[in-house]
């Protein structure tokens, strides 16, 4: 079982909706990540939080808004998305300053109608 | 930016056969990681490599960190049906420990 938990597992939303994806980890990791993965493609980095502060934003459109309320939680707020934003959204965590060993959740499958 | 190319892109093998796949980069990496991803699931870490030339095993899996630091290899011995999935290499380079770049993936199918 993964130690990174993502909810919901599936989400369908319209282009005018506001929704959120949630991620939780209890491994004591202080770096948390959002990745986006399209079908048959590798995961692509979106955001990185280190010690609850946003440290990397890979030029992601503002309709995606990340939030890290505490060291265990990571949210991704979604608003005014486009159909091309449909993808698997993966949350991951790692030890701060570690050698890059990311531990992933099972992902949230997002469909935008 | 850094790009990782994996080969082969896909492969069909008979159960019991050994499998080899590799990953090459245009840049030097400090850490190489190998992940397996099942359909609809997140990637699961298989092996992590930290030094050039390092050879590490995890059960039937063996991976190597290339001497040039621009490539890595993964071997699976005596394949079984549950080995089916997509295998991704990933590298952490000079962009900082947080910048982990994923390879293009190798889709493995095992014929019982």
HADDOCK unambig.tbl for C-alpha pairs under 7 A between the chains (distance, minus, plus):
assign (segid A and resid 41 and name CA) (segid B and resid 104 and name CA) 6.61 0.50 0.50
assign (segid A and resid 42 and name CA) (segid B and resid 102 and name CA) 5.98 0.50 0.50
assign (segid A and resid 42 and name CA) (segid B and resid 103 and name CA) 6.52 0.50 0.50
assign (segid A and resid 42 and name CA) (segid B and resid 104 and name CA) 5.72 0.50 0.50
assign (segid A and resid 42 and name CA) (segid B and resid 105 and name CA) 6.64 0.50 0.50
assign (segid A and resid 43 and name CA) (segid B and resid 102 and name CA) 6.57 0.50 0.50
assign (segid A and resid 90 and name CA) (segid B and resid 42 and name CA) 6.68 0.50 0.50
assign (segid A and resid 97 and name CA) (segid B and resid 97 and name CA) 6.39 0.50 0.50
assign (segid A and resid 98 and name CA) (segid B and resid 97 and name CA) 6.58 0.50 0.50
assign (segid A and resid 99 and name CA) (segid B and resid 31 and name CA) 6.53 0.50 0.50
assign (segid A and resid 99 and name CA) (segid B and resid 97 and name CA) 5.84 0.50 0.50
assign (segid A and resid 100 and name CA) (segid B and resid 92 and name CA) 6.11 0.50 0.50
assign (segid A and resid 100 and name CA) (segid B and resid 97 and name CA) 5.51 0.50 0.50
assign (segid A and resid 100 and name CA) (segid B and resid 98 and name CA) 6.30 0.50 0.50
assign (segid A and resid 100 and name CA) (segid B and resid 100 and name CA) 6.43 0.50 0.50
assign (segid A and resid 103 and name CA) (segid B and resid 45 and name CA) 6.96 0.50 0.50
assign (segid A and resid 104 and name CA) (segid B and resid 42 and name CA) 5.71 0.50 0.50
assign (segid A and resid 104 and name CA) (segid B and resid 43 and name CA) 6.13 0.50 0.50
assign (segid A and resid 104 and name CA) (segid B and resid 44 and name CA) 6.79 0.50 0.50
assign (segid A and resid 105 and name CA) (segid B and resid 42 and name CA) 5.57 0.50 0.50
assign (segid A and resid 106 and name CA) (segid B and resid 41 and name CA) 4.69 0.50 0.50
assign (segid A and resid 106 and name CA) (segid B and resid 42 and name CA) 4.21 0.50 0.50
assign (segid A and resid 107 and name CA) (segid B and resid 41 and name CA) 6.30 0.50 0.50
assign (segid A and resid 107 and name CA) (segid B and resid 42 and name CA) 5.66 0.50 0.50
